[in-house]
Amino acid sequence: MDDKNLYPAMIGKLREMLADSTVQIAALQAQIDILAKENQRLTDQLNKDDDNGNA
């Protein structure tokens, strides 16, 4: 088989993999954002408790 015939299929597969990776990265970023907000909420609560002597 001629290598030139493989290139379009390889490029198509690489594009598909890149698109999948982009979706996965976006999902991970959303999870990171949620965790960062929760972390900030807990930090704020801890600091509030410290300020009130409830630690």
GUMIGU-713039 format. One record per residue: x negated, z, y of N, C-alpha, C, O in turn; residue number from 1. Coordinates in Angstrom, 3 decimals. Last residue first. Layout:
BEGIN
neast:X	nup:Z	nnorth:Y	caeast:X	caup:Z	canorth:Y	ceast:X	cup:Z	cnorth:Y	oeast:X	oup:Z	onorth:Y	n:NUM;
...
// end
This chain:
BEGIN
neast:12.318	nup:65.921	nnorth:27.406	caeast:11.523	caup:65.148	canorth:26.447	ceast:11.370	cup:65.806	cnorth:25.121	oeast:10.723	oup:65.257	onorth:24.230	n:55;
neast:13.685	nup:66.813	nnorth:29.594	caeast:14.397	caup:66.763	canorth:28.316	ceast:13.589	cup:66.083	cnorth:27.212	oeast:14.149	oup:65.711	onorth:26.181	n:54;
neast:13.013	nup:66.869	nnorth:32.269	caeast:12.500	caup:67.912	canorth:31.398	ceast:13.155	cup:67.944	cnorth:30.041	oeast:13.183	oup:68.990	onorth:29.392	n:53;
neast:13.687	nup:64.762	nnorth:33.795	caeast:14.687	caup:65.828	canorth:33.694	ceast:14.223	cup:66.978	cnorth:32.801	oeast:14.956	oup:67.947	onorth:32.600	n:52;
neast:11.547	nup:63.094	nnorth:33.432	caeast:11.830	caup:63.571	canorth:34.790	ceast:12.794	cup:64.750	cnorth:34.773	oeast:12.726	oup:65.630	onorth:35.632	n:51;
neast:11.859	nup:62.532	nnorth:30.724	caeast:10.679	caup:63.267	canorth:31.187	ceast:10.926	cup:63.871	cnorth:32.560	oeast:10.560	oup:65.017	onorth:32.820	n:50;
neast:14.218	nup:61.033	nnorth:30.814	caeast:14.201	caup:62.305	canorth:30.092	ceast:13.019	cup:63.163	cnorth:30.532	oeast:13.154	oup:64.375	onorth:30.695	n:49;
neast:13.221	nup:58.847	nnorth:32.232	caeast:14.314	caup:59.639	canorth:32.803	ceast:14.355	cup:61.015	cnorth:32.140	oeast:14.508	oup:62.033	onorth:32.814	n:48;
neast:11.372	nup:57.887	nnorth:30.392	caeast:10.905	caup:58.359	canorth:31.697	ceast:11.957	cup:59.227	cnorth:32.375	oeast:11.627	oup:60.224	onorth:33.017	n:47;
neast:13.161	nup:57.157	nnorth:28.359	caeast:12.121	caup:58.155	canorth:28.112	ceast:11.613	cup:58.742	cnorth:29.421	oeast:11.443	oup:59.956	onorth:29.539	n:46;
neast:14.616	nup:55.170	nnorth:29.676	caeast:15.295	caup:56.372	canorth:29.184	ceast:14.289	cup:57.494	cnorth:28.948	oeast:14.543	oup:58.647	onorth:29.299	n:45;
neast:12.589	nup:53.281	nnorth:30.128	caeast:13.303	caup:53.877	canorth:31.265	ceast:13.996	cup:55.170	cnorth:30.854	oeast:13.970	oup:56.154	onorth:31.593	n:44;
neast:11.989	nup:52.684	nnorth:27.472	caeast:10.963	caup:53.263	canorth:28.351	ceast:11.606	cup:53.944	cnorth:29.542	oeast:11.219	oup:55.049	onorth:29.921	n:43;
neast:14.407	nup:51.542	nnorth:26.669	caeast:13.942	caup:52.768	canorth:26.028	ceast:12.870	cup:53.465	cnorth:26.864	oeast:12.847	oup:54.693	onorth:26.953	n:42;
neast:14.433	nup:49.296	nnorth:28.353	caeast:15.531	caup:50.265	canorth:28.392	ceast:15.088	cup:51.600	cnorth:27.797	oeast:15.364	oup:52.659	onorth:28.359	n:41;
neast:12.120	nup:47.982	nnorth:27.529	caeast:12.210	caup:48.481	canorth:28.904	ceast:13.309	cup:49.529	cnorth:29.024	oeast:13.140	oup:50.534	onorth:29.715	n:40;
neast:12.865	nup:47.361	nnorth:24.900	caeast:11.696	caup:48.200	canorth:25.145	ceast:11.748	cup:48.793	cnorth:26.553	oeast:11.453	oup:49.973	onorth:26.743	n:39;
neast:14.970	nup:45.635	nnorth:25.438	caeast:15.231	caup:46.887	canorth:24.725	ceast:14.077	cup:47.863	cnorth:24.937	oeast:14.299	oup:49.059	onorth:25.131	n:38;
neast:13.555	nup:43.572	nnorth:26.693	caeast:14.616	caup:44.277	canorth:27.418	ceast:14.920	cup:45.621	cnorth:26.768	oeast:15.105	oup:46.624	onorth:27.456	n:37;
neast:11.881	nup:42.807	nnorth:24.586	caeast:11.294	caup:43.289	canorth:25.838	ceast:12.323	cup:44.065	cnorth:26.653	oeast:12.001	oup:45.100	onorth:27.238	n:36;
neast:13.739	nup:41.904	nnorth:22.702	caeast:12.924	caup:43.081	canorth:22.403	ceast:12.293	cup:43.660	cnorth:23.664	oeast:12.181	oup:44.879	onorth:23.794	n:35;
neast:14.711	nup:39.658	nnorth:24.088	caeast:15.625	caup:40.743	canorth:23.702	ceast:14.840	cup:42.025	cnorth:23.439	oeast:15.225	oup:43.101	onorth:23.895	n:34;
neast:12.346	nup:38.140	nnorth:24.273	caeast:13.052	caup:38.567	canorth:25.486	ceast:13.986	cup:39.736	cnorth:25.192	oeast:14.045	oup:40.695	onorth:25.962	n:33;
neast:11.834	nup:37.685	nnorth:21.563	caeast:10.872	caup:38.444	canorth:22.367	ceast:11.541	cup:38.971	cnorth:23.622	oeast:11.330	oup:40.124	onorth:24.001	n:32;
neast:14.028	nup:36.064	nnorth:20.929	caeast:13.881	caup:37.374	canorth:20.288	ceast:12.922	cup:38.265	cnorth:21.073	oeast:13.169	oup:39.461	onorth:21.229	n:31;
neast:13.400	nup:33.846	nnorth:22.512	caeast:14.652	caup:34.573	canorth:22.749	ceast:14.580	cup:35.967	cnorth:22.130	oeast:15.022	oup:36.941	onorth:22.740	n:30;
neast:11.036	nup:33.070	nnorth:21.283	caeast:11.006	caup:33.503	canorth:22.680	ceast:12.265	cup:34.283	cnorth:23.021	oeast:12.202	oup:35.277	onorth:23.744	n:29;
neast:12.024	nup:32.301	nnorth:18.780	caeast:11.119	caup:33.448	canorth:18.879	ceast:11.050	cup:33.974	cnorth:20.305	oeast:11.011	oup:35.186	onorth:20.519	n:28;
neast:13.501	nup:30.061	nnorth:19.573	caeast:14.178	caup:31.199	canorth:18.940	ceast:13.315	cup:32.451	cnorth:19.013	oeast:13.820	oup:33.541	onorth:19.280	n:27;
neast:11.444	nup:28.430	nnorth:20.540	caeast:12.518	caup:28.855	canorth:21.444	ceast:13.254	cup:30.066	cnorth:20.874	oeast:13.592	oup:30.991	onorth:21.613	n:26;
neast:10.000	nup:28.046	nnorth:18.167	caeast:9.368	caup:28.722	canorth:19.304	ceast:10.429	cup:29.230	cnorth:20.270	oeast:10.322	oup:30.351	onorth:20.768	n:25;
neast:11.887	nup:26.586	nnorth:16.684	caeast:11.437	caup:27.904	canorth:16.211	ceast:10.793	cup:28.702	cnorth:17.338	oeast:11.018	oup:29.907	onorth:17.451	n:24;
neast:12.031	nup:24.276	nnorth:18.230	caeast:13.230	caup:25.101	canorth:18.040	ceast:12.834	cup:26.507	cnorth:17.597	oeast:13.384	oup:27.496	onorth:18.080	n:23;
neast:9.413	nup:23.374	nnorth:17.896	caeast:9.908	caup:23.672	canorth:19.237	ceast:11.144	cup:24.561	cnorth:19.166	oeast:11.285	oup:25.495	onorth:19.955	n:22;
neast:9.351	nup:22.877	nnorth:15.169	caeast:8.497	caup:23.925	canorth:15.729	ceast:8.980	cup:24.341	cnorth:17.106	oeast:8.959	oup:25.524	onorth:17.446	n:21;
neast:11.100	nup:20.710	nnorth:15.039	caeast:11.419	caup:21.955	canorth:14.330	ceast:10.620	cup:23.116	cnorth:14.900	oeast:11.151	oup:24.210	onorth:15.092	n:20;
neast:9.607	nup:18.862	nnorth:16.531	caeast:10.933	caup:19.276	canorth:17.001	ceast:11.345	cup:20.587	cnorth:16.343	oeast:11.879	oup:21.476	onorth:17.006	n:19;
neast:7.378	nup:18.607	nnorth:14.856	caeast:7.213	caup:19.112	canorth:16.217	ceast:8.543	cup:19.602	cnorth:16.778	oeast:8.596	oup:20.646	onorth:17.429	n:18;
neast:8.559	nup:17.462	nnorth:12.605	caeast:7.917	caup:18.780	canorth:12.501	ceast:7.744	cup:19.416	cnorth:13.881	oeast:7.941	oup:20.620	onorth:14.046	n:17;
neast:9.361	nup:15.029	nnorth:13.726	caeast:10.360	caup:15.943	canorth:13.158	ceast:9.795	cup:17.363	cnorth:13.065	oeast:10.470	oup:18.335	onorth:13.404	n:16;
neast:6.873	nup:13.946	nnorth:14.354	caeast:7.844	caup:14.209	canorth:15.429	ceast:8.914	cup:15.194	cnorth:14.966	oeast:9.322	oup:16.081	onorth:15.716	n:15;
neast:5.829	nup:13.695	nnorth:11.785	caeast:5.177	caup:14.581	canorth:12.757	ceast:6.112	cup:14.918	cnorth:13.910	oeast:6.134	oup:16.053	onorth:14.386	n:14;
neast:7.571	nup:11.758	nnorth:10.747	caeast:7.520	caup:13.095	canorth:10.136	ceast:6.883	cup:14.094	cnorth:11.102	oeast:7.357	oup:15.224	onorth:11.219	n:13;
neast:6.946	nup:9.588	nnorth:12.414	caeast:8.310	caup:10.119	canorth:12.362	ceast:8.338	cup:11.532	cnorth:11.807	oeast:9.040	oup:12.400	onorth:12.327	n:12;
neast:4.271	nup:9.235	nnorth:11.718	caeast:4.617	caup:9.595	canorth:13.098	ceast:6.019	cup:10.182	cnorth:13.148	oeast:6.256	oup:11.167	onorth:13.849	n:11;
neast:4.592	nup:8.479	nnorth:9.051	caeast:3.826	caup:9.682	canorth:9.390	ceast:4.171	cup:10.165	cnorth:10.794	oeast:4.342	oup:11.363	onorth:11.023	n:10;
neast:6.019	nup:6.115	nnorth:9.356	caeast:6.623	caup:7.226	canorth:8.619	ceast:5.914	cup:8.531	cnorth:8.951	oeast:6.557	oup:9.568	onorth:9.113	n:9;
neast:4.131	nup:4.552	nnorth:10.780	caeast:5.443	caup:4.882	canorth:11.373	ceast:6.124	cup:6.058	cnorth:10.675	oeast:6.735	oup:6.902	onorth:11.331	n:8;
neast:1.878	nup:4.580	nnorth:8.853	caeast:1.813	caup:5.201	canorth:10.174	ceast:3.176	cup:5.495	cnorth:10.791	oeast:3.375	oup:6.602	onorth:11.291	n:7;
neast:2.205	nup:3.105	nnorth:6.543	caeast:2.400	caup:4.549	canorth:6.479	ceast:2.511	cup:5.178	cnorth:7.867	oeast:3.172	oup:6.204	onorth:8.030	n:6;
neast:1.518	nup:0.552	nnorth:7.120	caeast:2.920	caup:0.807	canorth:6.802	ceast:3.224	cup:2.302	cnorth:6.761	oeast:4.373	oup:2.711	onorth:6.925	n:5;
neast:-1.203	nup:0.721	nnorth:7.370	caeast:-0.414	caup:0.465	canorth:8.584	ceast:1.068	cup:0.716	cnorth:8.348	oeast:1.795	oup:1.055	onorth:9.281	n:4;
neast:-2.167	nup:0.918	nnorth:4.773	caeast:-2.095	caup:2.127	canorth:5.600	ceast:-1.222	cup:1.932	cnorth:6.838	oeast:-0.575	oup:2.872	onorth:7.300	n:3;
neast:-0.505	nup:-0.781	nnorth:2.197	caeast:-1.258	caup:-0.890	canorth:3.442	ceast:-1.061	cup:0.366	cnorth:4.287	oeast:0.065	oup:0.819	onorth:4.492	n:2;
neast:-0.851	nup:0.000	nnorth:-1.188	caeast:0.000	caup:0.000	canorth:0.000	ceast:-0.888	cup:0.000	cnorth:1.239	oeast:-1.896	oup:0.704	onorth:1.300	n:1;
// end
